[in-house]
Amino acid sequence: MTHELTASRLASASSNVSASGGWWRDAVIYQVYVRSFADSDGDGVGDLRGVRGRLPHLARLGVDAVWLTPFYVSPQADGGYDVADYRAVDPLFGDLADADDLVRAAHALGLRVIVDVVPNHTSEEHVWFRAALAGEPGARERYWFRPGRGADGAEPPNDWESVFGGPAWTRVPDGDWYLHLFAPEQPDLNWDHPEVAAEFASVLRFWLDLGVDGFRVDVAHGMVKAPGLPDIGRGAQATLIGTEPLPFFDQDGVHEIHRSWRRLLDSYGDGRIGVAEAWAPTSERLALYVRPDELHQAFNFRFLNCPWDPAAMRTVIDESLAATASVGAPTTWVLSNHDVVRHVTRYGGGEQGLARARAAALLMLALPGSAYVYQGEELGLPEVTDLPDEVRQDPAFHRTAGQDGLRDGCRIPLPWSGTEAPYGFGDGGSWLPQPAGWGALSVAAQTGDPHSTLELYRAALELRRALPGLGSPDAGPLTWLSAPEGVLLFSRPGFACTLNTRGVAVELPSPGRPVLSSAPVETDGRTVRLPADSCTWWAF
């Protein structure tokens, strides 16, 4: 039994709309990495017209919104997260008319559109930074230019390290240094300067006026630096992000910026939202980003990073729900994105990794709050781990002592159809090579197969809309129930969820009637045999 769902049940079921009225509170939002989604012009790179042409896939999948990674004018030193012009579309992805068409087409299909905004840093090609290098009066005050240390200023102003590895400072020919917490091509903005705040308010209004429904705020924790830019006093600083206080991340001053953005979003009056990509040392610190007068959501990276361990999972779920409840916000859940190893591979790879990934997806979609789905996870795509060095484009790959530089492995263009690369991605190959054998994982190959991961996601999202106890943070409490070792069992009104994390089947009293499972379950109505590494939804 894979799933049981009838049209009549759906027709009579109530819609899964939160009582508070905010569409985002229980939304499922699909992340599109634009470069790798679909290519319309045969240059091997995904683009906005390609996304627009594949929107019916997302509508059929059953998601509520699409989040687009940056498509702005950019030298592409960091996959578009180095923005040279925030109000224009890079020709690599199309033009402004294509963006407008995409938003309108999405809305016609009932999909909302969230776009990235990158406020911590610009590209080195941004007009402001070019003016700073040219020595225009006052231009450097928009960034963090400082004299070096030592007798001749040859040492960086402090010991901060780039997240991508190496020093976070680069020296310019006249002797000053500028701060870049990421690549040297991404100079950090100084949010103490009033022109910076005014410029980004204008940028947000530009895209809101075009019709977008909200923004995912890149490095939402990073815009404010500690006064005096103090030394940290230790290396390997990238490993401390999200675990320890740092003078360049999660400073209290970022919250006033987010409050001003919330006022701007609310002024549009029709459900526009802000989503924080924020790393904080604790769930309580993360919850500060979603207080009633700040952003609407923040990514729950603790859930993403949680190991395949029932005690750890329960702890993360409880602490996440408690932290966001303390400020009246919904929790978000996410398993993969464009910056981390795909969870099929993180959970062990192969058949075991896929089984766990399918189970984790059902767990995520059963929890109260909003869920984020990264493109390709609905196909069960694994991480591509054997890319040749010469094709890698992650800027961290060419640096040291930072991230592992292997983010390209989760960014491989999607397989849509066919048995050979580029599997329907486009007519001109793909900017990163796709593995042999991905034809069996394509959308076309999985469509109609009741045992496929794609159909599992479609069934789960259909049920999530039908059953009030699924997803909605306002439907009632989550209650943990007694279960055998290695099994998580919780209930919500009219619904229960079991997760067997063990590598063997487990028997227990039946919690109800099974309506969806990541693997076939056996039940006689009184007892149930849960398969290894599986998750099952129950109605009662």
Order of alpha helices (4+ residues) and beta strands (2+ residues): alpha-beta-alpha-beta-beta-beta-alpha-beta-alpha-beta-beta-beta-alpha-beta-alpha-beta-alpha-beta-alpha-alpha-beta-alpha-alpha-beta-alpha-alpha-beta-beta-beta-beta-beta-beta-beta-beta
